[in-house]
């Protein structure tokens, strides 16, 4: 039996080895060690932790090297995985031993915020969603390669097909990659539907297939097309695996909430649900915005505070999906978020407004998942209500004096005192627009 209990342990995980430092409950004494990052080395480390009485272990989320180490942890020890950027050690010289000691000190002081790594079924679904995103990105690259080859030799798909995703386009590109001509396209036609499309676009297809591509272009086109089809099949397999795992009614209820938000649907909703995890672990909307890296950097010195760009120190997958969802939401009709974006983009750059819209979507997701309500069932914000109601009222103004009318409208809306000045400004601006003093509404 050892004389002292080393309650805390910090681990600096690398590909081939793990540097560790144990710390007593009082923080007065360290023990150091080094273990190989192999199954045998992991078991030796955990046995040593049990012998020293360690119950709390913290490790950096270094690439993928921590995963097998984390999964081998016994039940008697509580492991914590964290982002090393949150407790970055800036002293010199920097060594693995000093890093492990710093992690142990931060663990004892309670400075470490655990990452949302997830286990079991939730982690499997999240990894499948990430794999699907990777496959879709590769499919896009292969399509771009095909377009590049076709553009180099001035072959335009748009003369007979709306996109590369149609059966006719893929079939014609296959014939082109094999060095075939129009007669080969007709001879080996697989379906009646494609044959009818060929007959309708005979002239365009003959121009597309003539002359033949040089051998190097045929090889490159064939490789890109095969890669595209292989990844499409892989994406279909991932979708089938996701469908098998989505049998929980609670998952369906949460997905229904996310799918009700403009711009979010399908796999995006599924990945957001499992990337964010339990929303009750965030005490406020500011907390989840900070976790996603969508809050601005703050610089404060000498009593002056300025804000910079967003931190980007959170979950990159969540930011990417939210940004895509923000762009998609702008194509949704009858969308109050689109009106909000249009008012913001009138005074901010487009990308800044998109990032702000992505942040608003995240706050909406947090609020709806906490309340269990869908987006359609939630009333519009008070500022949108006031703007819409005031606009309808002011449209009918013609001869009444402006000042008494503003007081009547403000009292009728029964708004708090602190908002009356701003509302008066809104009404006056609308009155000027209606009477063609400042143009039209934007």
C-alpha positions as CSV (number, residue, x, y, z in Angstrom):
1,X,0.0,0.0,0.0
2,X,1.4,3.4,-1.0
3,X,1.8,6.2,1.6
4,X,0.0,8.9,-0.5
5,X,-2.9,8.8,-2.9
6,X,-2.4,10.4,-6.2
7,X,-5.9,11.5,-7.0
8,X,-5.3,13.2,-10.4
9,X,-3.4,12.3,-13.5
10,X,-2.7,14.3,-16.7
11,X,-1.9,12.5,-19.9
12,X,-0.1,13.9,-23.0
13,X,-1.1,11.4,-25.7
14,X,0.9,10.9,-28.8
15,X,1.0,8.4,-31.6
16,X,3.6,6.0,-30.1
17,X,3.8,7.0,-26.4
18,X,1.8,8.6,-23.5
19,X,3.6,10.9,-21.1
20,X,1.8,11.0,-17.7
21,X,2.0,13.0,-14.5
22,X,0.2,12.0,-11.3
23,X,-0.7,14.7,-8.7
24,X,-1.7,14.3,-5.1
25,X,-5.0,15.8,-3.7
26,X,-3.0,18.6,-2.0
27,X,-1.2,19.4,-5.2
28,X,2.2,19.2,-3.5
29,X,3.7,16.1,-5.1
30,X,4.1,14.7,-8.6
31,X,5.0,11.3,-10.0
32,X,6.0,11.0,-13.7
33,X,5.8,8.1,-16.1
34,X,5.9,7.2,-19.8
35,X,4.0,4.3,-21.4
36,X,3.7,3.0,-25.0
37,X,0.4,3.8,-26.8
38,X,-0.3,0.2,-27.4
39,X,-2.9,-2.2,-25.9
40,X,-0.3,-3.6,-23.5
41,X,1.0,-0.2,-22.6
42,X,-2.5,1.1,-21.9
43,X,-3.2,-1.8,-19.5
44,X,0.0,-1.1,-17.7
45,X,-0.9,2.5,-17.2
46,X,-4.4,1.8,-15.9
47,X,-3.0,-0.8,-13.4
48,X,-0.6,1.8,-12.2
49,X,-3.4,4.3,-11.7
50,X,-5.3,1.8,-9.6
51,X,-2.2,1.1,-7.5
52,X,-1.7,4.8,-6.9
53,X,-5.4,5.4,-6.1
54,X,-6.1,7.6,-9.1
55,X,-9.8,8.3,-9.8
56,X,-9.6,11.2,-12.3
57,X,-7.6,11.2,-15.5
58,X,-7.5,13.9,-18.2
59,X,-6.2,13.5,-21.7
60,X,-5.8,15.7,-24.7
61,X,-8.0,14.9,-27.8
62,X,-4.9,14.5,-30.0
63,X,-6.1,13.5,-33.5
64,X,-7.4,9.9,-33.2
65,X,-4.7,8.5,-30.9
66,X,-6.7,9.0,-27.6
67,X,-9.6,6.9,-28.7
68,X,-8.3,3.4,-28.0
69,X,-6.6,4.6,-24.9
70,X,-9.9,6.1,-23.7
71,X,-11.9,3.0,-24.4
72,X,-9.5,0.8,-22.4
73,X,-10.2,2.7,-19.2
74,X,-11.6,0.7,-16.3
75,X,-14.9,1.6,-14.6
76,X,-13.3,2.7,-11.4
77,X,-11.6,5.6,-13.1
78,X,-13.3,8.7,-14.5
79,X,-11.5,9.8,-17.8
80,X,-11.9,13.3,-19.3
81,X,-11.1,14.2,-22.9
82,X,-10.7,17.9,-23.6
83,X,-9.4,20.3,-26.3
84,X,-5.8,21.2,-25.5
85,X,-6.4,24.8,-26.8
86,X,-8.6,25.6,-23.8
87,X,-5.7,25.3,-21.3
88,X,-2.7,26.0,-23.6
89,X,0.6,26.2,-21.7
90,X,2.8,29.0,-23.0
91,X,5.9,28.7,-20.8
92,X,9.2,27.6,-22.1
93,X,10.9,25.2,-22.5
94,X,7.9,23.1,-23.7
95,X,8.2,19.4,-23.0
96,X,5.8,16.5,-22.8
97,X,6.4,16.1,-19.1
98,X,5.6,19.8,-18.4
99,X,2.4,19.4,-20.5
100,X,1.3,16.4,-18.5
101,X,2.0,18.2,-15.2
102,X,0.0,21.3,-16.4
103,X,-2.9,19.0,-17.4
104,X,-2.9,17.4,-13.9
105,X,-2.8,20.9,-12.3
106,X,-5.8,22.1,-14.4
107,X,-7.7,18.9,-13.6
108,X,-7.2,19.5,-9.9
109,X,-8.2,23.1,-10.2
110,X,-11.4,22.3,-12.2
111,X,-10.3,24.3,-15.3
112,X,-10.8,21.5,-17.8
113,X,-14.1,21.5,-19.8
114,X,-14.8,18.0,-21.1
115,X,-15.4,17.5,-24.8
116,X,-18.7,16.0,-26.1
117,X,-17.2,12.7,-27.3
118,X,-20.3,10.5,-27.0
119,X,-20.3,6.7,-26.6
120,X,-22.3,3.8,-27.9
121,X,-25.1,4.2,-30.5
122,X,-24.9,8.1,-30.4
123,X,-21.2,8.0,-31.3
124,X,-21.8,5.4,-34.1
125,X,-24.5,7.6,-35.7
126,X,-22.3,10.7,-35.4
127,X,-19.4,8.9,-37.1
128,X,-21.6,7.6,-39.9
129,X,-22.8,11.2,-40.5
130,X,-19.2,12.5,-40.6
131,X,-18.3,9.6,-43.0
132,X,-21.2,10.5,-45.2
133,X,-20.1,14.1,-45.3
134,X,-16.6,13.0,-46.4
135,X,-18.0,10.8,-49.1
136,X,-20.3,13.6,-50.4
137,X,-17.2,16.0,-50.5
138,X,-15.3,13.4,-52.5
139,X,-18.3,12.9,-54.9
140,X,-18.2,16.7,-55.5
141,X,-14.5,16.6,-56.2
142,X,-15.0,13.8,-58.7
143,X,-17.8,15.7,-60.4
144,X,-15.6,18.8,-60.6
145,X,-12.8,16.7,-62.2
146,X,-15.2,15.4,-64.9
147,X,-16.5,18.9,-65.6
148,X,-12.9,20.1,-65.9
149,X,-12.0,17.4,-68.5
150,X,-15.2,18.1,-70.5
151,X,-14.6,21.9,-70.4
152,X,-11.0,21.4,-71.5
153,X,-12.3,19.8,-74.7
154,X,-15.4,22.0,-75.0
155,X,-18.0,19.3,-74.4
156,X,-21.1,20.9,-72.8
157,X,-23.5,18.6,-70.9
158,X,-26.1,21.4,-70.7
159,X,-26.9,20.9,-74.4
160,X,-28.8,17.7,-73.7
161,X,-29.0,17.3,-69.9
162,X,-29.8,19.6,-67.0
163,X,-27.0,18.2,-64.8
164,X,-24.6,15.3,-64.4
165,X,-27.0,13.4,-62.1
166,X,-29.3,12.3,-64.9
167,X,-29.1,8.8,-66.3
168,X,-28.6,10.1,-69.8
169,X,-25.6,12.2,-68.8
170,X,-23.8,9.4,-66.9
171,X,-24.4,7.0,-69.7
172,X,-23.1,9.4,-72.3
173,X,-20.0,10.2,-70.3
174,X,-19.3,6.5,-70.0
175,X,-19.5,6.0,-73.7
176,X,-17.2,9.1,-74.2
177,X,-14.6,7.7,-71.7
178,X,-14.6,4.4,-73.6
179,X,-13.9,6.2,-76.9
180,X,-17.3,5.3,-78.4
181,X,-19.4,7.2,-80.9
182,X,-23.1,7.9,-81.3
183,X,-23.8,4.5,-82.8
184,X,-22.3,2.8,-79.7
185,X,-24.5,5.0,-77.5
186,X,-27.7,3.8,-79.4
187,X,-26.5,0.2,-79.7
188,X,-25.8,-0.4,-76.0
189,X,-28.7,1.7,-74.6
190,X,-29.8,0.0,-71.4
191,X,-33.4,1.3,-71.0
192,X,-36.3,2.5,-73.2
193,X,-36.4,5.8,-71.2
194,X,-32.8,6.6,-72.1
195,X,-33.4,5.6,-75.7
196,X,-36.3,8.1,-76.0
197,X,-34.0,10.8,-74.5
198,X,-31.3,9.9,-77.1
199,X,-33.8,10.3,-79.9
200,X,-34.9,13.7,-78.7
201,X,-31.3,15.0,-78.4
202,X,-29.7,13.2,-81.3
203,X,-27.9,16.3,-82.7
204,X,-26.5,17.5,-79.4
205,X,-25.3,14.0,-78.5
206,X,-23.5,13.5,-81.8
207,X,-21.7,16.9,-81.3
208,X,-20.8,15.9,-77.7
209,X,-19.3,12.5,-78.7
210,X,-17.4,13.8,-81.8
211,X,-14.5,13.9,-82.1
212,X,-13.1,11.3,-79.7
213,X,-11.1,12.4,-76.7
214,X,-7.3,11.7,-76.7
215,X,-6.2,8.6,-74.8
216,X,-4.9,10.5,-71.7
217,X,-8.3,12.3,-71.4
218,X,-10.2,9.1,-71.8
219,X,-8.2,7.5,-69.0
220,X,-8.6,10.5,-66.7
221,X,-12.4,10.6,-67.4
222,X,-12.8,6.9,-66.8
223,X,-11.0,7.1,-63.5
224,X,-13.0,10.1,-62.3
225,X,-16.3,8.4,-63.4
226,X,-15.4,5.1,-61.7
227,X,-14.5,7.0,-58.5
228,X,-17.8,8.9,-58.7
229,X,-19.9,5.7,-59.0
230,X,-18.0,3.9,-56.3
231,X,-18.5,6.8,-53.8
232,X,-22.2,7.0,-54.7
233,X,-22.6,3.3,-53.8
234,X,-20.7,3.9,-50.6
235,X,-23.0,6.8,-49.7
236,X,-26.0,4.5,-50.3
237,X,-24.6,2.0,-47.9
238,X,-24.0,4.6,-45.2
239,X,-27.6,5.8,-45.7
240,X,-28.8,2.2,-45.2
241,X,-26.8,1.9,-41.9
242,X,-28.2,5.2,-40.6
243,X,-31.8,4.0,-41.4
244,X,-31.2,0.8,-39.3
245,X,-30.0,2.8,-36.3
246,X,-32.8,5.4,-36.3
247,X,-35.5,3.4,-34.6
248,X,-35.7,5.3,-31.3
249,X,-39.0,7.3,-31.0
250,X,-37.1,10.0,-29.0
251,X,-34.8,10.6,-31.9
252,X,-37.7,11.0,-34.2
253,X,-39.3,13.6,-32.0
254,X,-36.1,15.6,-31.9
255,X,-35.6,15.3,-35.7
256,X,-39.2,16.6,-36.2
257,X,-38.2,19.7,-34.2
258,X,-35.1,20.3,-36.2
259,X,-36.7,19.6,-39.6
260,X,-39.3,22.3,-38.9
261,X,-36.6,25.0,-38.9
262,X,-36.1,26.6,-42.4
263,X,-33.0,25.4,-44.1
264,X,-32.5,22.3,-41.9
265,X,-33.6,18.9,-43.0
266,X,-32.5,15.3,-43.6
267,X,-29.0,14.4,-42.7
268,X,-28.2,17.9,-41.6
269,X,-30.8,17.7,-38.9
270,X,-29.5,14.2,-37.9
271,X,-25.9,15.3,-37.6
272,X,-26.7,18.5,-35.8
273,X,-28.7,16.5,-33.2
274,X,-25.8,14.1,-32.5
275,X,-23.0,16.7,-32.8
276,X,-24.7,18.9,-30.2
277,X,-25.8,16.0,-27.9
278,X,-27.7,16.9,-24.8
279,X,-28.6,20.6,-24.9
280,X,-29.2,20.6,-21.1
281,X,-25.4,20.5,-20.6
282,X,-25.3,24.1,-21.8
283,X,-26.5,26.6,-19.2
284,X,-27.5,29.3,-21.7
285,X,-27.6,30.1,-25.4
286,X,-24.4,32.1,-25.0
287,X,-22.7,28.9,-23.8
288,X,-23.7,26.8,-26.8
289,X,-22.7,29.7,-29.2
290,X,-19.3,29.8,-27.6
291,X,-19.0,26.0,-27.8
292,X,-19.7,26.2,-31.5
293,X,-17.1,28.9,-32.0
294,X,-19.7,31.4,-33.4
295,X,-19.1,34.1,-30.8
296,X,-16.7,37.0,-31.6
297,X,-13.3,37.4,-30.1
298,X,-13.2,40.1,-27.4
299,X,-10.2,42.4,-26.9
300,X,-10.3,44.6,-23.8
301,X,-7.6,46.9,-22.6
302,X,-7.5,50.3,-20.8
303,X,-11.2,50.3,-20.4
304,X,-11.8,49.9,-24.1
305,X,-13.5,46.8,-25.5
306,X,-13.5,45.8,-29.2
307,X,-14.9,42.7,-30.9
308,X,-13.1,40.8,-33.6
309,X,-14.0,37.8,-35.8
310,X,-15.6,34.7,-34.6
311,X,-13.3,32.4,-32.5
312,X,-13.8,29.2,-34.6
313,X,-12.6,27.3,-31.6
314,X,-15.5,24.9,-31.3
315,X,-17.0,22.1,-33.3
316,X,-16.1,22.6,-37.0
317,X,-18.9,20.1,-38.1
318,X,-21.6,22.2,-36.4
319,X,-20.3,25.4,-37.9
320,X,-20.2,24.0,-41.4
321,X,-23.7,22.6,-41.2
322,X,-25.1,25.8,-39.7
323,X,-23.5,27.9,-42.4
324,X,-24.9,25.6,-45.2
325,X,-28.3,25.7,-43.4
326,X,-28.2,29.5,-43.3
327,X,-27.7,29.7,-47.1
328,X,-30.4,27.1,-47.7
329,X,-32.9,29.0,-45.4
330,X,-32.6,32.0,-47.7
331,X,-34.3,30.0,-50.5
332,X,-37.3,29.1,-48.3
333,X,-40.4,31.2,-48.9
334,X,-42.5,32.7,-46.1
335,X,-39.5,32.5,-43.9
336,X,-39.2,35.2,-41.1
337,X,-35.4,34.5,-40.9
338,X,-35.0,35.6,-44.5
339,X,-36.6,39.0,-43.7
340,X,-34.3,39.3,-40.7
341,X,-31.3,38.5,-42.9
342,X,-32.3,41.0,-45.6
343,X,-32.5,43.8,-43.0
344,X,-29.1,42.8,-41.6
345,X,-27.3,42.5,-45.0
346,X,-28.4,46.1,-45.8
347,X,-25.9,47.4,-43.3
348,X,-23.4,44.4,-43.0
349,X,-21.3,42.5,-45.5
350,X,-23.0,39.3,-46.9
351,X,-20.7,36.8,-45.2
352,X,-21.0,38.5,-41.8
353,X,-24.7,38.5,-42.1
354,X,-24.6,34.7,-43.0
355,X,-22.5,34.0,-39.9
356,X,-25.0,36.0,-37.8
357,X,-27.9,33.9,-39.4
358,X,-26.0,30.7,-38.6
359,X,-25.7,31.8,-35.0
360,X,-29.4,32.6,-34.9
361,X,-30.2,29.1,-36.2
362,X,-28.1,27.6,-33.4
363,X,-29.9,29.7,-30.8
364,X,-33.3,28.6,-32.3
365,X,-32.2,24.9,-32.2
366,X,-31.1,25.3,-28.5
367,X,-34.4,27.0,-27.6
368,X,-36.7,24.5,-29.4
369,X,-34.9,21.4,-28.2
370,X,-35.2,22.7,-24.6
371,X,-38.9,23.5,-25.0
372,X,-39.9,20.5,-27.1
373,X,-41.7,22.8,-29.6
374,X,-41.5,23.0,-33.4
375,X,-40.6,26.1,-35.3
376,X,-44.1,26.6,-36.7
377,X,-45.7,26.5,-33.2
378,X,-43.4,29.3,-31.8
379,X,-44.8,32.8,-32.4
380,X,-42.6,35.3,-34.2
381,X,-40.4,37.6,-32.1
382,X,-41.9,40.8,-30.8
383,X,-39.8,43.0,-33.0
384,X,-41.1,41.2,-36.1
385,X,-44.7,41.5,-34.9
386,X,-44.4,45.2,-34.2
387,X,-42.7,45.9,-37.5
388,X,-45.4,44.0,-39.5
389,X,-48.4,45.5,-37.6
390,X,-47.0,49.0,-37.8
391,X,-46.4,48.7,-41.5
392,X,-50.0,47.6,-42.1
393,X,-51.3,50.5,-40.0
394,X,-49.1,53.2,-41.6
395,X,-50.1,52.1,-45.1
396,X,-53.5,53.6,-44.5
397,X,-52.3,57.0,-43.3
398,X,-53.0,60.0,-45.5
399,X,-54.0,63.2,-43.7
400,X,-53.7,62.7,-39.9
401,X,-51.0,64.8,-38.2
402,X,-47.9,62.6,-37.5
403,X,-47.1,63.4,-33.9
404,X,-50.5,62.7,-32.2
405,X,-50.9,59.6,-34.3
406,X,-47.6,58.2,-33.1
407,X,-48.7,58.5,-29.5
408,X,-52.0,56.8,-30.3
409,X,-50.2,53.9,-32.0
410,X,-47.6,53.5,-29.3
411,X,-50.3,53.4,-26.6
412,X,-52.4,51.0,-28.6
413,X,-49.5,48.5,-28.9
414,X,-49.2,48.7,-25.1
415,X,-45.4,48.4,-25.2
416,X,-43.0,48.9,-22.2
417,X,-41.8,52.4,-21.6
418,X,-38.2,51.6,-22.6
419,X,-39.2,50.6,-26.2
420,X,-41.5,53.6,-26.9
421,X,-38.8,55.8,-28.3
422,X,-37.5,53.2,-30.7
423,X,-41.1,52.4,-31.9
424,X,-41.8,56.0,-32.5
425,X,-38.7,56.1,-34.8
426,X,-40.0,53.0,-36.6
427,X,-43.4,54.5,-37.2
428,X,-42.0,57.8,-38.4
429,X,-39.6,56.1,-40.8
430,X,-42.6,54.1,-42.2
431,X,-44.7,57.2,-42.5
432,X,-41.9,58.9,-44.6
433,X,-41.7,55.8,-46.9
434,X,-45.4,55.7,-47.4
435,X,-45.4,59.4,-48.5
436,X,-42.5,58.8,-50.8
437,X,-40.0,60.9,-48.8
438,X,-37.3,58.2,-48.6
439,X,-38.1,55.6,-51.3
440,X,-39.5,52.2,-50.7
441,X,-39.1,49.5,-48.0
442,X,-36.0,47.4,-48.3
